Amino acid sequence: MGNRELYRILVVDDEILVRQGIKHILDWEQDGFQIVGEASNGKEALELIETLRPQIVLTDIVMPVMDGEELTRLIKHNWPEIEVIVLSSFSEFDYVRSTFQSGVSDYILKPHLETGMLLEVLRKTAEKVPASSGVVRQNSDSASVSMQQKQTLEKLLAGYELELDREQVEEWFPYPYFYVLGSSGNSSVPDELKALFPRMTAAKLPCGPIAGHPGLCVYVLNVDEEGREALPTKLKRLYPASLSEAGELLWVLSDPFPLLDQLGGIYREVWLKLLQYRFFLPLDAVLMPGQLPEPEEVKEFPLQAFMEQVRRLQLEEGFDELERYIAWHTKAYTAEVFEFKSLIGNILFNVIHMLGSLNLDVRALDEAQYAYFKAIDEAQHVSGITSLLEEFRRQTKDCVQAAQQALQEGNPNMKLLLDYIDKHYAEPISLTEMAQHFHFNPSYLSSFFAAHHHEGFKEHLNRVRIDKATDLLRKRDIPISEISSRVGYGDHSYFCKVFKKSTGLSPTQYRRQYAERVVKE
């Protein structure tokens, strides 16, 4: 029985269809190569190289985050023994020329990417791989069955419609039911299930590292009728929750299905969605489709109203509303995680920008913002976002309090003006009247107010009045017409116009929205 050398290949391209095409253009193991992983950009590729240690990297040139040119340079700097083959189009040849300076082995033009060309370049490149680089050796006879099984599973996962050899499938999987199981790489879940169910076979799926869960392994389990009924129950007894105390994802289990042909659809439409739902579900949730509560409809966050609260420095009320919105996602767990994280990052960016536009000192927030963005991107569960927002909320509060204290300490006259407005907002006060009261020239007072405060006199007066109005609107027994006069607006329609401009809602809408929220809570 002969032994064959398998050269390990990492495929890097931002287009999933290109990666799928490359994976299925050759009978890789038969030709002496093995695809050990795939990545959508250079950054992902570098992370995979650390663990997979390929001998050849097949990479695109133009990619987001990190392109092929930078990837090649870093590979040859950190792992000079790894050979790099570049994929490019005609228009990118100047980039290809620069990669040769970094030590690229060869290149293939994408329009000419076909089996013969690729195999010729791979074989030529393999000759350059050092003998000490750890080429995988497999017994050719014993490897053929597992190789065929792996290729079949890989094509099913990719969505290919296959004419399966039923006799061959029954040899691999002799029982009538299947499950897809995800388990952390260092957990003993699959082994413990095998011990409990002697009539069960398992095969690790060749799906590559999963974004956000690089240590997660995925298996197809094949069980008999008894196993179909008992496996979910015994799995829940072994591990009552799908997360460990340390936050490690222990398991994710699909519903059972009767045909191997269904594997790709179950993996993409059921199992991967369960993995996404994990982000929002409570930490003790059981990750099986039939165990999940009915999800509520995803709703849009009132960003405009929130930012208006920030502009009026109503930070407590605004952040309380944001925290309620985030907590509500445990019920609306089907929300897109990427969109949710983008929203949170956008909110943080806009809050910092808004506070800066109010002439507050936001240097500490500016310095911390990229750490916040990174933490949001890397969060594995919504609880991490909640903790991050608590810290951001504290930091913004400190920023505003420091500015207000400095304003009062540095400008005692400003404090007198603000106190006066706070006491007399319900009266028809004007800048001229206030100037007379404090013996200022009106023009000087206007300039002084603008120079020593984050908003002008009129804007500040309206903000104080609208803040008081929102407090009164929460009390359902006070008519809106009376509220407008209580806060200093003699003209009811003008009050409604200013209120809507300030909050994004009419007084009636604000009162109704608040009442609905109270009922829900």
Order of alpha helices (4+ residues) and beta strands (2+ residues): beta-alpha-beta-alpha-beta-alpha-beta-alpha-beta-alpha-beta-alpha-alpha-beta-alpha-beta-beta-alpha-beta-alpha-alpha-alpha-alpha-alpha-alpha-alpha-alpha-alpha-alpha-alpha-alpha-alpha-alpha
